[in-house]
Amino acid sequence: MPQQDLIILGAPGAGKGTHAEYLKKHMAYVHMSTGDILRVAVAGQTELGKQAQVHMDAGALVPDELVIDLVREQMAELGSGVHYLLDGFPRTVAQAEALAGIVAALGRPQPLVIYLAVSDEEVVHRLGGRRMCGSCGAIYNLYRDGLDAGDRCPACAGELYLRSDDRREAILNRLEVYKQQTQPLIDYYQQRRRLVNVDGEQGQQQASEQVARLARGESGD
Ligand code: AMP
């Protein structure tokens, strides 16, 4: 089977960003993150950015029409031999249905959906270890980077802090919202036999390699 276009689903902290980096580097995927694109639009105060900002500031989803138009434009710019990795989209069944139409109109095959499964406790552990530098903005993880709580930034000696949305209660709350949003999508893609589960708790390298095998159209085992 040829290389696949991909959607990656997974809770915050499941490793989506890490695997996306791996696929960009080793397989030349175009990483399309609607959250990143929207943040750039907000920072630039474009028409889209102004419309999206109200919703993002309220912690709500941006209306489907806006995000769907955005993805349609990005997809139209892709060359036929270039493969995409969608991250943060679709978030609703309406977006998933729109995506199927966009992809069909472009004559591309339907994407494979990779679901990175990670337990709640593991997410709390991973996100609870995340630290940001107050000076240079670098992001670390105490466990991955071998740092102790109280250490200073290895790059600039700035103070490292825990984001308020990485505290345990906030993490559990984000997970609950994520599950409510995502379950209908999991059902949608499972019914269409497009969904593959990947154990997000195996080693990072192993999980990236499994995702890459699936991306090449091989079996993930
Ligand atoms: P993310 O970085 O994926 O967590 O996205 C950050 C914010 O951007 C979300 O909280 C939403 O407000 C907005 N956003 C990103 N992707 C979507 C989407 N597919 N549908 C609606 N809103 C989105």
Boltz pocket constraint, residues with backbone or C-beta under 6 A from the ligand:
constraints:
  - pocket:
      binder: B
      contacts: [[A, 34], [A, 35], [A, 36], [A, 38], [A, 52], [A, 55], [A, 56], [A, 59], [A, 60], [A, 61], [A, 62], [A, 63], [A, 64], [A, 67], [A, 87], [A, 88], [A, 89], [A, 90], [A, 91], [A, 95]]
      max_distance: 6.0
